[in-house]
Amino acid sequence: MSLGVVLGLAFAATLLPLLVPLAVVLSVLLPGRWRVLRLLGFALVYLLVETAGLLAALVLWLATGLGWWLRAPWSLRAHYAVLRHLLAVVAGSARLLFGLRVVDDEVGWSPLDDGVPGSVNAMLVLPRHAGPGDSLLLVHTLLGRDHDRRPRIVLKDLLQLDPLLDVYLNRLPNAFLTAGSDDSTARVGRLATGLGDEDALLLFPEGGNFSPARRRRAIDRLRMKGLQSQADAAESLRHLLPPRPGGVAAALAAAPHADVVLVAHTGLEHLSTAADLWDGLPMDTTVRMRWWFVPAAEVPRGPEVERWLYERWAELDDWIAAAHPRPGGPRDAPDQGAASGPLT
């Protein structure tokens, strides 16, 4: 597949004199402001990023003695640096082509604070999961030079179909989970083990993108399992799926020294399907984010984790409702999200 990406870029470059005029004509004929031309531009940037990243991965593989020292600290730093630059290009092109802006809530905690003033602590980052690209935006934020975190990410195994993600994220400490796997919780615990002061474990407790139908099914599953109090708490959540506490509890047990950061965002949740993306382009969207910081000493352990997580999720839900109330919700569709938390 890596060769296919390189060949795809070469093929696109060859056809560029034909593709650009065609995209201009289609953009004029179809509704929207230069929609097809913007999509073509982003597709070309994506292919360029994939190709550049894979070439850099090849250079790093050679520099590490044909992969012998891939896990050496200097090699890990180099891979994180490449990812930082690649994500910066993707985020910059999204801002330029689609008018995408990300705004932090000024009254909330942000990674710039790095926990207690004067110290840097390991972090467990627990965001909501909604809309395409939210995982990339969060990883871009954590990797940025202002924050300089080394994210460890829990992802769906299907994302390994992307050659760039497959190569880099399998070389770095991350976990690709298979839906329904029995060892998901244990793997999250192993990933959290040894979490250093500059590390951030990124785990999405909802396990998938929000939709009203998915929310209803999640609540029904809780009732079928006899978890009535959890189902009642989930009923009060209007914008979020009920959190799955298994992975969170495993991460907290493996990294009791880690501070917790919860993240809410709104702005992309209405773009859940390919049809939504097409209808929404050009987006001209502002993604608003809010970060809650909880010191490690204030985070419960053991059986109390589940109740604590539901209470925090209610706070996130209230913030989303106040920050960007939107009637209705996204269409029900196969999960487009990039990361997932394990089942309870």
TAZIWO-V329768 format. One record per residue. N is the residue number from 1. RES is the residue in one small letter. SS is DSSP state (H for helix, E for strand, L for the rest). PHI is phi in whole degrees, -180 to 180 (* if undefined). NEAR is the number of other ideal C-beta (glycine too) atoms within 10 Angstrom. Layout:
<<N RES SS PHI NEAR> <N RES SS PHI NEAR>>
//
This chain:
<<1 m L * 13> <2 s H -61 17> <3 l H -63 9> <4 g H -62 11> <5 v H -64 20> <6 v H -62 15> <7 l H -65 11> <8 g H -63 15> <9 l H -65 18> <10 a H -63 12> <11 f H -65 12> <12 a H -65 15> <13 a H -64 13> <14 t H -65 10> <15 l H -88 11> <16 l H -54 12> <17 p H -60 9> <18 l H -92 9> <19 l H -67 17> <20 v H -65 14> <21 p H -60 11> <22 l H -64 14> <23 a H -64 19> <24 v H -65 14> <25 v H -62 12> <26 l H -64 15> <27 s H -65 18> <28 v H -73 10> <29 l H -78 8> <30 l L -91 11> <31 p L -67 7> <32 g L 104 14> <33 r L -94 11> <34 w L 55 18> <35 r H -63 18> <36 v H -67 19> <37 l H -65 21> <38 r H -64 21> <39 l H -64 20> <40 l H -61 21> <41 g H -60 17> <42 f H -69 17> <43 a H -62 14> <44 l H -67 17> <45 v H -62 17> <46 y H -62 18> <47 l H -64 18> <48 l H -65 17> <49 v H -64 20> <50 e H -59 22> <51 t H -66 19> <52 a H -62 16> <53 g H -65 24> <54 l H -70 20> <55 l H -65 12> <56 a H -64 20> <57 a H -63 19> <58 l H -65 12> <59 v H -61 12> <60 l H -66 19> <61 w H -64 16> <62 l H -67 10> <63 a H -67 14> <64 t L -94 18> <65 g L 68 11> <66 l L 57 9> <67 g L 90 13> <68 w L -64 10> <69 w L -110 13> <70 l L -59 18> <71 r L -91 12> <72 a L -66 12> <73 p H -53 8> <74 w H -67 10> <75 s H -69 20> <76 l H -62 15> <77 r H -62 11> <78 a H -65 17> <79 h H -65 22> <80 y H -63 17> <81 a H -64 13> <82 v H -63 18> <83 l H -60 21> <84 r H -58 16> <85 h H -69 13> <86 l H -64 20> <87 l H -67 20> <88 a H -63 15> <89 v H -66 15> <90 v H -63 17> <91 a H -64 18> <92 g H -65 13> <93 s H -69 19> <94 a H -65 21> <95 r H -65 12> <96 l H -72 13> <97 l H -86 19> <98 f H -116 19> <99 g L 66 15> <100 l L -81 21> <101 r E -127 14> <102 v E -119 18> <103 v E -124 11> <104 d E -84 17> <105 d L -67 16> <106 e L -67 7> <107 v L -90 6> <108 g L -92 16> <109 w L -74 19> <110 s L -131 18> <111 p H -61 22> <112 l H -61 11> <113 d H -73 13> <114 d L 50 20> <115 g L 76 20> <116 v L -65 12> <117 p L -53 6> <118 g L 87 6> <119 s L -139 9> <120 v L -127 14> <121 n L -123 18> <122 a L -60 22> <123 m E -130 27> <124 l E -110 25> <125 v E -102 25> <126 l E -121 26> <127 p E -97 23> <128 r L -72 26> <129 h L -129 24> <130 a L -158 29> <131 g L 85 26> <132 p L -75 18> <133 g L 86 18> <134 d H -66 25> <135 s H -65 23> <136 l H -64 15> <137 l H -64 24> <138 l H -69 24> <139 v H -64 22> <140 h H -60 22> <141 t H -65 24> <142 l H -69 22> <143 l H -79 22> <144 g L -54 16> <145 r L -60 8> <146 d L -68 9> <147 h L -108 18> <148 d L 54 14> <149 r L -93 22> <150 r E -110 18> <151 p E -71 24> <152 r E -110 25> <153 i E -117 25> <154 v E -98 27> <155 l E -129 20> <156 k E -78 19> <157 d H -65 13> <158 l H -63 13> <159 l H -69 18> <160 q H -70 15> <161 l H -68 9> <162 d L -80 16> <163 p H -57 19> <164 l H -66 22> <165 l H -64 19> <166 d H -58 17> <167 v H -69 21> <168 y H -72 21> <169 l H -75 22> <170 n H -82 12> <171 r H -81 18> <172 l L -101 18> <173 p L -71 20> <174 n L -142 19> <175 a E -135 23> <176 f E -94 18> <177 l E -104 22> <178 t L -97 13> <179 a L -57 14> <180 g L 81 8> <181 s L -69 13> <182 d L -77 9> <183 d L -104 12> <184 s H -60 23> <185 t H -62 22> <186 a H -63 15> <187 r H -69 18> <188 v H -63 25> <189 g H -61 21> <190 r H -66 14> <191 l H -66 22> <192 a H -78 27> <193 t L -64 13> <194 g L 77 12> <195 l L -61 23> <196 g L -88 14> <197 d L -65 15> <198 e L -102 15> <199 d E -94 20> <200 a E -140 26> <201 l E -85 26> <202 l E -103 24> <203 l E -134 25> <204 f L -99 30> <205 p L -64 25> <206 e L -72 26> <207 g L 81 28> <208 g L 175 21> <209 n L -66 28> <210 f L -77 24> <211 s L -152 20> <212 p H -57 14> <213 a H -68 12> <214 r H -66 20> <215 r H -62 21> <216 r H -63 13> <217 r H -65 13> <218 a H -64 22> <219 i H -66 20> <220 d H -62 12> <221 r H -64 15> <222 l H -63 20> <223 r H -68 14> <224 m H -64 9> <225 k L -83 11> <226 g L 81 8> <227 l L -92 17> <228 q H -69 10> <229 s H -66 11> <230 q H -67 21> <231 a H -64 18> <232 d H -63 13> <233 a H -65 21> <234 a H -67 24> <235 e H -62 14> <236 s L -79 12> <237 l L -86 23> <238 r L -99 14> <239 h L -120 23> <240 l L -131 22> <241 l L -81 24> <242 p L -62 25> <243 p L -72 27> <244 r L -101 24> <245 p H -81 23> <246 g H -58 21> <247 g H -68 31> <248 v H -63 27> <249 a H -62 22> <250 a H -65 23> <251 a H -66 27> <252 l H -66 23> <253 a H -68 14> <254 a H -81 19> <255 a L -133 23> <256 p L -65 14> <257 h L -86 11> <258 a L -81 25> <259 d E -74 24> <260 v E -115 23> <261 v E -124 22> <262 l E -101 23> <263 v E -130 23> <264 a E -113 25> <265 h E -150 28> <266 t E -146 23> <267 g L 140 23> <268 l L -115 22> <269 e L -67 24> <270 h L -83 19> <271 l L -111 24> <272 s L -106 25> <273 t L -123 17> <274 a H -61 11> <275 a H -65 11> <276 d H -61 19> <277 l H -62 17> <278 w H -63 13> <279 d H -66 13> <280 g H -88 17> <281 l L -87 21> <282 p L -71 16> <283 m L -74 19> <284 d L 48 11> <285 t L -109 19> <286 t E -104 13> <287 v E -91 20> <288 r E -99 18> <289 m E -127 21> <290 r E -135 22> <291 w E -115 20> <292 w E -112 17> <293 f E -103 18> <294 v E -126 17> <295 p L -59 12> <296 a H -55 19> <297 a H -66 8> <298 e H -99 10> <299 v L -94 19> <300 p L -70 13> <301 r L -127 12> <302 g L 72 9> <303 p L -62 9> <304 e H -75 11> <305 v H -60 19> <306 e H -63 21> <307 r H -63 14> <308 w H -61 18> <309 l H -66 24> <310 y H -64 19> <311 e H -65 10> <312 r H -66 20> <313 w H -66 24> <314 a H -65 15> <315 e H -65 13> <316 l H -61 22> <317 d H -63 17> <318 d H -63 15> <319 w H -65 21> <320 i H -62 24> <321 a H -62 14> <322 a H -79 10> <323 a H -78 16> <324 h L -155 16> <325 p L -64 10> <326 r L -140 13> <327 p L -67 4> <328 g L 73 7> <329 g L -172 18> <330 p L -69 22> <331 r L -69 14> <332 d L -75 15> <333 a L -157 15> <334 p L -55 8> <335 d L -59 18> <336 q L -99 20> <337 g L -72 22> <338 a L -101 24> <339 a E -138 25> <340 s L -152 30> <341 g L -96 25> <342 p L -72 27> <343 l L -68 17> <344 t L -62 19>>
//
